[in-house]
Amino acid sequence: MAEALKIAIAGGAGRMGRTMIRLVQEADDLTLTGASEALDSPHFGAPVASLIPGAPASFGDVGTAANRADIWIDFTTPAATLAALDALDSLPVRAVIIGTTGFDAQGEAAIERAAAKFAIVRSGNFSLGVNLLTLLVEKAAAHLGTDWDIEISEAHHRRKVDAPSGTALMLGEAAATGRGVALADLRLPPHDGITGPRTHSGIGFSVTRAGGIIGDHSVLLAHDDEMITLSHRATDRSLFARGALHAARWAAGQPPGLYAMRDVLALT
């Protein structure tokens, strides 16, 4: 039997972190070696078992959490993720799974540099369904003319801090790729006030933040006399954690580089 992959999880006391730890604990081929928390977190220094019964180690800094890990999994904030990548540079970690969203251009460049050392799987969404949806959106945009309007809507819980969501931007990138243009050249500003007529070729976004919505995404492709809607609804937060662990298993065998979930799932 192959040795279990050693997993370290960023932000282990958060909702996604706790879900990830529970799933690692349940897996025969994975083992938890550590979990990090911010220095000012009330959980810093506390046993992980205080939140997840049976889990080893204590919540510490990145160096402590990852000093024996093969894989680092990070669904935190851009600043925390980038700081972790710097700290991992001197540790034995060989692959990194990034579910954090909201990076600016400098952050994007830093991740690309880190991919020279680590196999990095980065995605705004680790769901199989969402990644299949991006492929469908790309193909639809490629086959429909620019006289079809594209509007992407997303809804999440009230605690989400970035907008549009990373998944919505993935869908926008997919639509733009289908049209052979960069999203930055097609993205429309928010529809607010007297904005004038909509340009056909642009891609619009709308955002809802309310209650405990896990994640709803919809892509509307609209012509004057017909419409197509492609959508996805998440009903269990654990699906993202399961997808991230699937990516971790895959990334463990890959050379350094920057990968997407389409690579993991062999979606073409």
C-alpha positions as CSV (number, residue, x, y, z in Angstrom):
1,M,0.0,0.0,0.0
2,A,1.4,3.4,-1.0
3,E,2.3,5.8,1.8
4,A,-0.5,8.3,2.6
5,L,-0.1,11.8,1.2
6,K,0.7,14.3,4.0
7,I,-1.6,17.3,3.9
8,A,-1.4,20.7,5.5
9,I,-4.3,23.0,5.5
10,A,-4.3,26.8,5.6
11,G,-7.0,28.5,7.8
12,G,-7.9,25.2,9.4
13,A,-10.4,26.7,11.9
14,G,-12.5,28.3,9.1
15,R,-15.6,26.6,7.6
16,M,-13.7,25.3,4.6
17,G,-10.7,24.4,6.6
18,R,-12.8,22.3,9.1
19,T,-14.5,20.5,6.2
20,M,-11.2,19.7,4.6
21,I,-9.7,18.4,7.9
22,R,-12.7,16.1,8.4
23,L,-12.4,14.7,4.9
24,V,-8.7,14.1,5.3
25,Q,-9.4,12.3,8.6
26,E,-11.8,10.1,6.8
27,A,-9.5,9.2,3.8
28,D,-7.3,6.1,3.9
29,D,-4.7,7.6,1.5
30,L,-4.3,11.0,3.2
31,T,-3.0,12.2,6.6
32,L,-3.1,15.6,8.2
33,T,0.3,16.9,9.3
34,G,-0.8,20.4,10.3
35,A,-3.2,23.3,10.0
36,S,-2.4,27.0,10.1
37,E,-4.3,30.0,11.6
38,A,-3.6,33.7,11.8
39,L,-1.6,34.9,14.8
40,D,-4.5,36.9,16.0
41,S,-7.0,34.0,15.7
42,P,-8.5,32.8,19.0
43,H,-7.6,29.3,17.7
44,F,-3.9,29.9,17.2
45,G,-1.9,27.5,19.3
46,A,-5.0,25.4,20.2
47,P,-5.2,21.7,19.5
48,V,-6.9,21.0,16.1
49,A,-8.8,18.3,18.0
50,S,-10.6,21.1,19.9
51,L,-12.6,21.6,16.7
52,I,-12.2,18.3,14.9
53,P,-12.2,15.4,17.3
54,G,-9.3,13.0,16.7
55,A,-7.3,15.4,14.5
56,P,-3.6,15.7,15.3
57,A,-1.4,18.8,15.8
58,S,-2.2,22.3,16.9
59,F,-3.2,25.4,14.9
60,G,0.1,27.2,14.2
61,D,1.9,29.3,11.6
62,V,2.7,28.2,8.0
63,G,6.2,26.9,8.9
64,T,4.9,24.7,11.7
65,A,1.8,23.5,9.8
66,A,3.7,22.5,6.6
67,N,7.1,21.4,7.9
68,R,6.3,17.7,7.1
69,A,3.7,18.1,4.4
70,D,3.6,17.0,0.8
71,I,0.6,19.2,-0.1
72,W,-0.5,22.6,1.0
73,I,-4.2,23.5,0.6
74,D,-5.1,27.1,0.8
75,F,-8.6,28.7,0.7
76,T,-7.9,31.8,2.7
77,T,-7.2,35.4,1.5
78,P,-4.9,36.7,-1.2
79,A,-2.5,38.3,1.3
80,A,-2.4,35.1,3.5
81,T,-2.0,32.8,0.4
82,L,0.9,34.9,-1.0
83,A,2.6,35.0,2.4
84,A,2.2,31.2,2.7
85,L,3.8,30.7,-0.8
86,D,6.9,32.6,0.4
87,A,7.1,30.6,3.6
88,L,6.7,27.3,1.8
89,D,9.8,28.0,-0.4
90,S,12.1,26.5,2.3
91,L,9.8,23.6,3.2
92,P,9.3,20.1,1.7
93,V,5.9,20.8,0.2
94,R,5.9,19.9,-3.5
95,A,2.3,20.8,-4.5
96,V,-0.1,23.6,-3.7
97,I,-3.8,23.7,-4.1
98,I,-5.2,27.3,-4.2
99,G,-8.9,28.0,-3.9
100,T,-8.4,31.6,-2.8
101,T,-9.9,34.3,-5.1
102,G,-9.5,38.0,-5.5
103,F,-5.8,38.3,-6.4
104,D,-4.6,41.5,-8.1
105,A,-2.1,41.6,-11.0
106,Q,0.9,41.4,-8.6
107,G,-0.6,38.4,-6.8
108,E,-1.2,36.6,-10.1
109,A,2.4,37.2,-11.1
110,A,3.6,35.9,-7.7
111,I,1.6,32.7,-8.2
112,E,3.1,32.2,-11.6
113,R,6.6,32.6,-10.1
114,A,5.9,30.1,-7.4
115,A,4.8,27.6,-10.1
116,A,8.4,27.3,-11.1
117,K,8.9,25.3,-7.8
118,F,5.6,23.8,-7.0
119,A,2.9,22.0,-8.9
120,I,0.1,24.5,-8.3
121,V,-3.6,23.7,-9.0
122,R,-5.5,27.0,-8.9
123,S,-9.2,27.3,-9.4
124,G,-12.0,29.7,-8.5
125,N,-14.1,26.5,-8.0
126,F,-13.1,22.9,-7.4
127,S,-16.5,21.4,-8.3
128,L,-16.7,18.9,-11.2
129,G,-20.0,20.4,-12.3
130,V,-18.7,24.0,-12.4
131,N,-15.6,23.0,-14.3
132,L,-17.8,21.2,-16.8
133,L,-20.0,24.3,-17.0
134,T,-17.0,26.5,-17.9
135,L,-16.3,24.1,-20.9
136,L,-19.9,24.3,-22.0
137,V,-19.9,28.1,-21.7
138,E,-16.7,28.3,-23.8
139,K,-18.1,26.1,-26.5
140,A,-21.4,28.0,-26.6
141,A,-19.7,31.4,-26.8
142,A,-17.5,30.0,-29.6
143,H,-20.4,28.8,-31.7
144,L,-22.7,31.8,-31.1
145,G,-22.1,35.1,-32.8
146,T,-21.2,38.3,-31.0
147,D,-24.8,39.5,-31.5
148,W,-25.6,37.2,-28.5
149,D,-25.4,39.0,-25.2
150,I,-23.6,37.2,-22.3
151,E,-24.6,38.0,-18.7
152,I,-23.2,36.1,-15.7
153,S,-25.0,36.2,-12.4
154,E,-23.8,34.7,-9.1
155,A,-25.2,34.5,-5.6
156,H,-23.3,33.7,-2.3
157,H,-23.7,34.0,1.4
158,R,-23.5,37.4,3.1
159,R,-20.0,36.8,4.5
160,K,-18.2,36.5,1.1
161,V,-16.0,39.5,0.7
162,D,-15.0,39.5,-3.0
163,A,-17.2,40.2,-6.0
164,P,-17.8,38.9,-8.6
165,S,-16.9,35.5,-7.3
166,G,-13.9,33.6,-8.6
167,T,-16.3,31.2,-10.2
168,A,-18.1,34.0,-12.0
169,L,-14.8,35.3,-13.3
170,M,-13.9,31.7,-14.4
171,L,-17.1,31.6,-16.4
172,G,-16.4,35.1,-17.9
173,E,-12.9,33.9,-18.9
174,A,-14.4,30.8,-20.5
175,A,-16.9,33.0,-22.5
176,A,-14.2,35.4,-23.5
177,T,-11.9,32.5,-24.6
178,G,-14.7,31.1,-26.7
179,R,-14.8,34.5,-28.5
180,G,-11.1,34.6,-28.8
181,V,-10.7,37.8,-26.8
182,A,-9.4,38.6,-23.3
183,L,-12.0,39.1,-20.6
184,A,-10.5,42.4,-19.7
185,D,-11.4,43.6,-23.2
186,L,-15.1,42.4,-22.9
187,R,-16.0,42.9,-19.3
188,L,-18.8,45.5,-18.9
189,P,-19.1,47.8,-15.9
190,P,-22.0,47.2,-13.5
191,H,-25.4,48.2,-14.9
192,D,-26.3,51.1,-12.8
193,G,-27.9,54.4,-13.7
194,I,-28.3,55.7,-17.3
195,T,-25.7,53.6,-19.0
196,G,-26.9,53.8,-22.6
197,P,-27.6,50.8,-24.8
198,R,-25.8,47.6,-24.1
199,T,-22.9,46.6,-26.4
200,H,-23.5,43.1,-27.9
201,S,-19.9,41.9,-27.6
202,G,-19.5,42.7,-23.9
203,I,-19.8,40.3,-20.9
204,G,-21.8,41.6,-18.0
205,F,-21.8,40.5,-14.3
206,S,-24.4,40.7,-11.5
207,V,-23.9,39.8,-7.9
208,T,-26.2,38.8,-5.0
209,R,-25.0,38.5,-1.3
210,A,-27.6,37.1,1.1
211,G,-28.2,34.6,3.8
212,G,-26.3,31.4,3.7
213,I,-26.2,30.7,-0.1
214,I,-23.4,28.3,-0.8
215,G,-23.0,29.2,-4.5
216,D,-25.3,29.8,-7.4
217,H,-24.0,30.7,-10.9
218,S,-25.8,31.2,-14.1
219,V,-24.7,32.2,-17.6
220,L,-27.4,33.8,-19.9
221,L,-26.7,33.9,-23.6
222,A,-29.4,36.0,-25.2
223,H,-30.4,36.9,-28.8
224,D,-33.4,39.0,-29.8
225,D,-35.6,36.0,-30.2
226,E,-34.1,33.2,-28.1
227,M,-32.1,32.6,-25.0
228,I,-29.9,29.9,-23.5
229,T,-29.2,29.6,-19.8
230,L,-26.4,27.4,-18.3
231,S,-26.3,27.2,-14.6
232,H,-25.0,25.4,-11.5
233,R,-26.1,25.3,-7.9
234,A,-24.0,24.0,-5.0
235,T,-26.0,22.3,-2.2
236,D,-23.2,21.1,0.0
237,R,-20.0,23.0,0.8
238,S,-18.1,19.7,1.1
239,L,-18.2,19.3,-2.7
240,F,-15.5,22.0,-3.0
241,A,-13.3,20.3,-0.4
242,R,-13.7,17.0,-2.1
243,G,-12.6,18.5,-5.4
244,A,-9.6,20.1,-3.8
245,L,-8.5,16.8,-2.3
246,H,-9.0,15.2,-5.7
247,A,-6.7,17.9,-7.1
248,A,-4.2,17.3,-4.3
249,R,-3.9,13.6,-5.2
250,W,-3.4,14.5,-8.9
251,A,-0.9,17.3,-8.2
252,A,1.3,15.1,-6.1
253,G,2.4,13.3,-9.3
254,Q,2.9,16.4,-11.5
255,P,6.1,18.4,-12.2
256,P,6.2,22.1,-11.2
257,G,3.8,24.3,-13.1
258,L,0.5,26.1,-13.0
259,Y,-2.6,23.9,-13.5
260,A,-6.3,24.3,-13.6
261,M,-9.1,21.9,-12.6
262,R,-9.6,21.2,-16.3
263,D,-6.2,19.6,-16.3
264,V,-7.1,17.5,-13.2
265,L,-10.3,16.4,-14.7
266,A,-9.0,16.0,-18.3
267,L,-11.8,18.2,-19.6
268,T,-11.1,19.3,-23.2
